[in-house]
Structures are given as C-alpha cells and as structure tokens.
Amino acid sequence: LEEVTNSLFNAEHIVITTGFYIIDANAIETDGPPGAIILTDALLKLGKSVTFVIDDHAEDIIKAGFGCLSSMPNFRFLKPNGSYTYEEIIQDNTTHFISIERPGLTKDGVYLNHKGLEITKYHFSLDSIFEESMGNGVVTISIGDGGNEMGLGNEYGELIKRISNGDKICTITKSKYPIYAGVSNWAGYALAAAISSLANEQLMPSLNELKCILDSIVEKGAVDGISKEKIATVDGLDKSWEKSVYKKLLTLN
C-alpha cells in the first residue's frame, strides 16, 4: 500500500475502471463503484487528471454516484460488444491504470462470476489493454476480493488452492500491484485515506457523502452482489460494516 500510495502521489493521468455485472439483477453490484468513486475524488482533489472507464449500461449508476460530490472526472463509457484501441483508452500522459472489482479473464478466455456463470457479454474486455499498458511502463493497480477480478492473476497458483472452483473462475490477468481485500471498496477507501495522509490533507468525502453515493447508485439500479437486492449494502454485509470501516479510515487524517 505504501508503494502504491507514493506512486499515485506522483501520478499524472490515471485511468480507473470498475463494474461487475450481476446476472440476476441485470445491473452492476455495489462493491467497486463506491471505492472507485471515492479514490477518484481524492486524486482529483490532489490535482491529478482521471478518466473513469466503465461499460455503458452502468452510465446512470456511476453519474449518480459522482453527483454526490463536487468533483467530476472525464468519463469513457464502453459498449461491451464494441471495439476500442489501446490509444482510445490509454493517453500519452497516462501513468497509472487502476482496476477495482472488475472481472478478469480466466485461462479459458471468458469472464465468470463466483458461481462459475459466464458474464463475458456484459463487459468490454480491458485485459489486453491493461497488460499492454503495464508493458509500456504504466503502473497497473488491481483491487479484488474473489480472485476473479482483473489484475489478480499474479497469485493464480495460490488463489486456485483457496477459492472454491478457483481453477475455473480465477483470472490469469496480472498487474504490477495486486491488492487483495476483504471487500474491494475498502481497499479503494484505504488508498484514498493513505493519499490523504501523505498529502497531510483530508481528501476523503464525508460519511454522509458515502451514504449518498451508496443510496444514489442503488436508486439507479446497482445491487448487493450477494443478496442481488437493490439495497445500500455491500457483499451481503450489514450496513454497519461499510460505515464502520470508512469511519475508521476517516479518523486517520
């Protein structure tokens, strides 16, 4: 985390992506977007340029989340079945590419949820661009909590031993800095807190703004990834979990 924080502090342009599709709900889940939105907000307050990349079916959800804050990144909404070149995603001044809770390709070249159901058609495949950017010197950072998220493939051999059906669902896509979290949002919040600490300035939104983000994305269709319900909870945990983790991180600065 310290290496990642120091690196981001010296970033120029950052691409951030998220969005994990839930088949039963026909929408993305609540884990990923809040962490990505809050990290984006902190980086924008630090004076960095950020492009937020996500599939176009989540446009209303993401814009609603950012509507709770005063800052706004550049947006790039992708058609899942579209065709985009490396240069359309990565700019000449792009220094970092961050993925938070976005599916990563398996060894069979598809996207699978934790149950092993295929969700490939709901996502534009960013994996090759992600790995190509790393080869071109862009710092790639990946956050996930289930082993099937883009960029967590560095520890593929270990993940498949510990995750149910791991040999089938785990990603092989790698990143420079894979960050494994209990809930992906929490690592996004943690990075925002660490950046704030290094800047000696509170760059994190308030607890009320976090609540607004969660409520707003759910109102536009986001669901709890475990319960599949349109409620402002994350990964089947009680609301108190998200609030408690975030509150503790806020008190660090």
C-alpha positions as CSV (number, residue, x, y, z in Angstrom):
1,L,0.0,0.0,0.0
2,E,2.9,2.4,0.8
3,E,4.5,1.8,-2.6
4,V,1.2,2.3,-4.4
5,T,0.4,5.4,-2.4
6,N,3.7,7.0,-3.2
7,S,3.4,6.1,-6.8
8,L,-0.1,7.6,-7.1
9,F,1.0,10.8,-5.3
10,N,3.4,11.3,-8.3
11,A,0.9,10.3,-11.0
12,E,-0.1,12.5,-13.9
13,H,-3.1,10.9,-15.7
14,I,-4.9,7.9,-14.1
15,V,-7.4,5.5,-15.8
16,I,-9.8,3.9,-13.3
17,T,-12.2,1.1,-14.1
18,T,-14.8,-0.9,-12.2
19,G,-18.1,-2.6,-12.6
20,F,-19.0,-6.2,-12.0
21,Y,-22.2,-7.4,-13.7
22,I,-24.8,-9.3,-11.6
23,I,-26.9,-11.5,-14.0
24,D,-30.0,-11.9,-11.7
25,A,-30.3,-8.2,-11.3
26,N,-29.3,-7.0,-14.8
27,A,-27.0,-4.4,-13.3
28,I,-23.6,-4.0,-11.6
29,E,-23.0,-4.5,-7.9
30,T,-22.5,-2.1,-5.1
31,D,-18.9,-3.3,-4.5
32,G,-16.4,-1.5,-6.7
33,P,-18.2,1.8,-7.7
34,P,-18.1,3.5,-4.3
35,G,-14.4,2.6,-3.8
36,A,-13.5,3.7,-7.3
37,I,-15.6,7.0,-7.0
38,I,-14.0,7.9,-3.6
39,L,-10.5,7.1,-4.8
40,T,-11.1,9.2,-8.0
41,D,-12.4,12.1,-5.9
42,A,-9.3,12.0,-3.7
43,L,-7.0,12.0,-6.7
44,L,-8.9,14.9,-8.4
45,K,-8.6,16.9,-5.2
46,L,-4.9,16.2,-5.3
47,G,-4.8,17.8,-8.7
48,K,-4.5,14.6,-10.8
49,S,-6.2,14.0,-14.1
50,V,-8.6,11.0,-14.0
51,T,-10.5,9.2,-16.7
52,F,-13.2,6.9,-15.3
53,V,-13.9,3.9,-17.7
54,I,-16.9,1.6,-17.4
55,D,-19.4,-0.3,-19.5
56,D,-22.2,2.0,-20.9
57,H,-25.0,0.0,-19.2
58,A,-23.7,1.5,-15.9
59,E,-23.6,5.1,-17.0
60,D,-26.6,6.3,-15.0
61,I,-25.3,4.5,-11.9
62,I,-21.8,6.0,-12.0
63,K,-23.0,9.5,-12.8
64,A,-25.5,9.3,-9.9
65,G,-22.6,8.4,-7.5
66,F,-20.5,11.2,-8.7
67,G,-23.5,13.5,-8.3
68,C,-23.0,13.3,-4.5
69,L,-19.6,15.0,-4.9
70,S,-18.2,18.3,-6.2
71,S,-15.6,16.8,-8.4
72,M,-16.1,15.1,-11.7
73,P,-13.6,13.0,-13.8
74,N,-13.6,12.5,-17.5
75,F,-15.8,9.6,-18.4
76,R,-15.4,6.9,-21.0
77,F,-18.4,4.6,-21.4
78,L,-17.7,1.5,-23.4
79,K,-20.1,-0.7,-25.3
80,P,-19.5,-4.3,-24.1
81,N,-19.5,-5.6,-27.7
82,G,-17.6,-2.5,-29.0
83,S,-14.1,-2.3,-30.4
84,Y,-11.6,0.1,-28.8
85,T,-7.9,0.5,-29.5
86,Y,-5.2,0.9,-26.9
87,E,-4.8,4.6,-27.8
88,E,-8.5,5.2,-27.2
89,I,-8.1,4.1,-23.5
90,I,-4.5,5.0,-22.7
91,Q,-3.3,8.5,-23.3
92,D,0.3,9.7,-23.9
93,N,0.4,11.1,-20.4
94,T,-1.3,8.1,-18.7
95,T,0.9,7.0,-15.8
96,H,-1.5,4.7,-13.9
97,F,-4.3,2.2,-14.6
98,I,-6.4,1.1,-11.7
99,S,-9.0,-1.7,-11.7
100,I,-11.3,-2.1,-8.7
101,E,-13.7,-5.1,-8.7
102,R,-13.9,-5.6,-12.4
103,P,-13.9,-9.2,-13.9
104,G,-10.7,-10.6,-15.3
105,L,-10.2,-13.1,-18.0
106,T,-9.9,-16.8,-16.9
107,K,-7.5,-19.3,-18.5
108,D,-10.3,-20.1,-20.9
109,G,-10.6,-16.5,-22.0
110,V,-14.0,-15.7,-20.5
111,Y,-15.4,-13.7,-17.6
112,L,-17.0,-15.8,-14.8
113,N,-18.8,-14.8,-11.6
114,H,-18.1,-16.6,-8.3
115,K,-20.7,-19.2,-9.2
116,G,-18.9,-20.0,-12.5
117,L,-21.6,-18.4,-14.6
118,E,-20.4,-16.6,-17.7
119,I,-20.8,-12.8,-17.8
120,T,-18.4,-12.1,-20.8
121,K,-21.1,-10.4,-23.0
122,Y,-21.8,-7.8,-20.3
123,H,-18.2,-6.4,-20.3
124,F,-15.8,-4.9,-22.8
125,S,-12.6,-6.8,-22.4
126,L,-10.0,-4.4,-21.0
127,D,-7.5,-7.1,-20.0
128,S,-5.2,-6.9,-23.0
129,I,-5.1,-3.1,-22.8
130,F,-4.4,-3.4,-19.1
131,E,-1.5,-5.7,-19.6
132,E,-0.2,-3.9,-22.6
133,S,-0.2,-0.6,-20.6
134,M,1.9,-2.3,-17.9
135,G,4.4,-3.4,-20.6
136,N,4.6,0.2,-21.7
137,G,5.5,1.5,-18.3
138,V,2.1,2.4,-17.0
139,V,1.7,1.4,-13.3
140,T,-1.2,-1.1,-13.1
141,I,-3.0,-1.5,-9.8
142,S,-5.7,-4.1,-9.2
143,I,-8.1,-4.5,-6.3
144,G,-10.4,-7.5,-5.8
145,D,-11.8,-9.8,-3.2
146,G,-12.7,-13.0,-5.0
147,G,-9.8,-14.0,-7.3
148,N,-11.8,-13.5,-10.5
149,E,-11.0,-9.7,-10.8
150,M,-8.8,-8.2,-13.4
151,G,-5.2,-8.0,-12.4
152,L,-5.2,-10.5,-9.5
153,G,-3.5,-13.2,-11.6
154,N,-0.1,-12.7,-10.1
155,E,-1.0,-15.2,-7.4
156,Y,-3.1,-17.6,-9.6
157,G,-1.4,-20.7,-8.3
158,E,-2.2,-19.8,-4.7
159,L,-5.7,-18.4,-5.4
160,I,-6.9,-21.6,-7.0
161,K,-6.0,-23.6,-3.9
162,R,-8.1,-21.3,-1.7
163,I,-11.1,-20.3,-3.7
164,S,-14.0,-22.7,-4.5
165,N,-13.9,-23.6,-8.2
166,G,-10.8,-21.4,-8.4
167,D,-9.2,-23.3,-11.3
168,K,-12.2,-22.3,-13.4
169,I,-13.1,-18.8,-12.2
170,C,-9.8,-17.1,-11.2
171,T,-8.2,-14.6,-13.5
172,I,-4.9,-15.0,-15.2
173,T,-4.5,-11.3,-15.9
174,K,-1.7,-9.7,-13.9
175,S,-0.9,-6.3,-12.6
176,K,2.2,-4.6,-11.1
177,Y,0.4,-4.1,-7.8
178,P,-2.4,-6.6,-7.0
179,I,-4.3,-5.7,-3.8
180,Y,-6.4,-8.4,-2.2
181,A,-9.2,-7.0,0.0
182,G,-12.0,-8.5,2.2
183,V,-14.3,-6.1,0.3
184,S,-13.0,-4.3,-2.7
185,N,-14.5,-1.0,-1.8
186,W,-12.5,-1.0,1.4
187,A,-9.1,-1.0,-0.4
188,G,-10.3,1.9,-2.5
189,Y,-11.2,3.8,0.6
190,A,-7.8,2.8,2.2
191,L,-5.9,4.2,-0.8
192,A,-7.9,7.5,-0.5
193,A,-7.0,7.6,3.2
194,A,-3.3,6.9,2.5
195,I,-3.1,9.6,-0.1
196,S,-4.8,12.0,2.3
197,S,-2.2,11.1,5.0
198,L,0.7,11.6,2.6
199,A,-0.8,15.0,1.5
200,N,-1.5,15.9,5.1
201,E,-4.9,16.9,4.0
202,Q,-8.3,15.3,4.2
203,L,-9.2,14.3,0.7
204,M,-11.9,11.7,1.6
205,P,-15.6,12.6,1.3
206,S,-17.6,12.7,4.5
207,L,-19.6,9.7,5.9
208,N,-22.8,11.5,4.6
209,E,-21.3,11.7,1.1
210,L,-20.5,8.0,1.2
211,K,-24.1,7.3,2.2
212,C,-25.3,9.5,-0.6
213,I,-23.1,7.5,-3.1
214,L,-24.4,4.2,-2.0
215,D,-28.1,5.3,-1.9
216,S,-27.8,7.0,-5.3
217,I,-26.2,4.1,-7.2
218,V,-28.8,1.7,-5.7
219,E,-31.6,4.1,-6.8
220,K,-30.2,3.9,-10.3
221,G,-30.1,0.1,-10.3
222,A,-26.9,-1.2,-8.5
223,V,-27.5,-4.2,-6.3
224,D,-25.8,-6.0,-3.4
225,G,-23.7,-8.6,-5.2
226,I,-24.6,-11.4,-2.7
227,S,-28.3,-10.8,-2.0
228,K,-28.9,-9.4,-5.5
229,E,-31.3,-6.9,-3.9
230,K,-31.4,-3.2,-4.6
231,I,-30.3,-2.2,-1.1
232,A,-27.4,0.0,0.0
233,T,-25.4,-2.9,1.4
234,V,-22.2,-4.5,0.1
235,D,-21.4,-8.2,-0.3
236,G,-24.3,-9.3,1.9
237,L,-22.9,-7.5,5.0
238,D,-25.0,-5.3,7.3
239,K,-24.8,-1.6,6.5
240,S,-22.8,-1.0,9.7
241,W,-19.8,-2.7,8.1
242,E,-19.3,-0.2,5.3
243,K,-19.9,2.7,7.6
244,S,-17.6,1.4,10.4
245,V,-14.7,0.7,8.0
246,Y,-15.0,4.1,6.3
247,K,-15.3,5.9,9.6
248,K,-12.1,4.4,10.9
249,L,-10.2,5.3,7.8
250,L,-11.6,8.9,8.0
251,T,-10.1,9.3,11.5
252,L,-6.6,8.5,10.3
253,N,-6.4,12.1,8.9
